[in-house]
Amino acid sequence: MAAETTQLQLLTPTQGTLSGAWGNTVNNGITEYVNIAIAGTLSFAGDGAITLVNTIGNSSATNFTSTTAQYMAIRVTGTLTTTKVITGPSYSKIYLVDNAATGGSVAFQRAGQVTPVTVTAGTRTFVYYNGTDYVTVAGGLINLASGVTGTLPVANGGTGVTTSTGTGNTVLSASPTFTGTPLAPTAALNTNTTQIATTAFVQTQIGAIASGVTSVTASAPLASSGGATPNITLSGALPTANGGTGNINGTVAKLATTNFSIEESGGKLVFKYGATTIASMDSSGNLTTIANVTAYGTP
């Protein structure tokens, strides 16, 4: 006669028994079971709940079935349209559960377990019976979308946050609010894109504009648009060549064209052609000219 071990129910032949049947009994009831317990894979395809049950070999056969519980690996294939529940025996046992199916998850549990171990499609993990329930073995492959709770710290390769906005050194949102002194690359002078403008770029661009204004185009609200025009304060002197007066005291020092110029000199308004003074007018309105004065004539 032979008894069985508690967990895997391997045969334990009794001394002096099994005459003539010892070899088959050992092979069918011990060797083959140790083999599947270490390296055997039991496969299931598609939906349907499964309950694993220990089987016992004897001198006649191994008595393996499609639900023999002593296998090491449990592999699910095909397409799952719902969660596939697999119930294992309530004794100390380790399984590698491989959900190679598409669609649903595999729930591995003992009978009556409230929270089974969930193995999502395309993932695999080790589970073991801890005396109460089946639980995931630490170090197994974990689905980060469904198998992780809490916050993974930055020091461990995570973000340190549980929302998409982020805080501190981690910013994940599309329009974050920065704190502290965030840095960014400085764009080249005259860059006109949606790139971030740093303070260094702004200072450089202002300096380039201040070195010589060549044109000014007014647009709303500076141009007439029916609304209020804001007050604008300018500093410095806009050169005559750029359409200004060339001075900042409110008086016009000199008006000039290509050949003619008009300027105040010695209390008189002086008219010149090139470097030659051709006429002058004093404060009383007396006009002095080096040539004729024509009245009512044709210019």
Order of alpha helices (4+ residues) and beta strands (2+ residues): beta-beta-alpha-alpha-beta-beta-beta-beta-beta-beta-beta-beta-beta-beta-beta-alpha-beta-beta-beta-beta-beta
